[in-house]
Amino acid sequence: MPFVNNKVVHNIASSWTWVAIMLPGADGSTFHFRGLIAWLSAMNVDVHAFDTNAFRGHKSASTFCDSIFHKVEAAEGHVCVFGYSNAGILINMLAARFNCSGRPWDALVLFDPMYSQELRVEQFAAIETKMIASSVIDHEELDAFDYDWPALRAALLQIFPTYSARFEGFQLWRAIGSGIYSPFVFSGHVNCPVLLLVAMHTEPMFDGITGGRQCIPTWRSICPQAQVELIDCRHVDIPFALPAIEKSISFLFALGGSLDQRLQLQGRERMHSTLNAMSVARRSFKSQWTRSQTNSAFRVKGFRQDAHYRITVELLLAKAELSGFAKALAADGYDDASSLLSLRYDQLVLVAQSAGMNANEANLFFTSLMN
């Protein structure tokens, strides 16, 4: 049951209607929210999604907050804000804007929010490109190798011109966020029930910046009333992770609104249909990328051996079409590529022979390991 504080929660009634404000992550895309939006729309929620197009023309966070308020000013219903990742920097200022106009929020749902602005300039290109590249390159591979990020970005844009809007979203967010000072301190502006959805699986690229368990202390201090839920997923997947969507719906309609079972069922069906379509689209994009590019062409050096990065032998074998040897290698104690990288070549030959590889298979294995 969501946190309920009599001082901040308005009268709960089944006649409630909701107005949903969807704030995207750093790439300015609301594509990640499509599953949730499909379910909310089926439940007669008035959804307003703010993507890259909504960012254009705004040089400051204050004018952007004004535009969001005026967009929903005439909408009837109780306000719930949904924010993913980078949207965290806007929460205090946007809540203050609604409060000063006499329309405080009735609920806030945050998906793995940002909790620090300590981002170095040289990190921008890597984080931006990695987030977008994760749609076509496996997470494990992106974590395990260093890349020529500008070259990878150029290749992504050449193959997928529509990605330009997502890269633009990063620039627009930076322009808006540059004028926000101390966004991650208690302000008292968020006076409504809060659901904080946190990804359980850390991603080194985002450590100290956004999401994961590290965000909990900061957002607990900003919103002491927050209900925290851990979601078994990565940061980049949490907006369309099924458990996160289900918990969002349960949280919202436990506060108020119609619990019509027919609409609930219809909403769930639309959500599943949308998530399936998103999955098909991602597979299509990944297939198109694989036909056009070789990921190793963008690596600037070999496998990263520092403790924060790990790539499994199973993944390497899959890329060399040698998955059948995974169990044999695991039985010999080799399930982590870093353990193999410490071996000499003659030792690797013995490992390959022990796993039952012939000379050609062993050569494919060595090539996959060294690239």
Secondary structure, 3 states (H helix, E strand, C coil): CCCCCCCCCCCCCCCCCEEEEEECCCCCCCHHHHHHHHHHHHCCCEEEECCHHHHCCCCCHHHHHHHHHHHHCCCCCEEEEEEEHHHHHHHHHHHHHHHHCCCCCCEEEEECCECCCCCCHHHHHHHHHHHHHCCCCCHHHHHHEEECHHHHHHHHHHHCCCHHHHHHHHHHHHHHHCCCCCCCCCCCCCCCCEEEEEEEECCHHHCCCECCCCHHHHHHHHCCCCEEEEEEEEHHHHHHCHHHHHHHHHHHHHHCCCCCHHHHHHHHHHHHHHHHHHHHHHHHHHHHHHHHCCHHHHEEEEECCCCCCCCEHHHHHHHCCCHHHHHHHHHCCCCEHHHHHCCCHHHHHHHHHHCCCCHHHHHHHHHHHHC
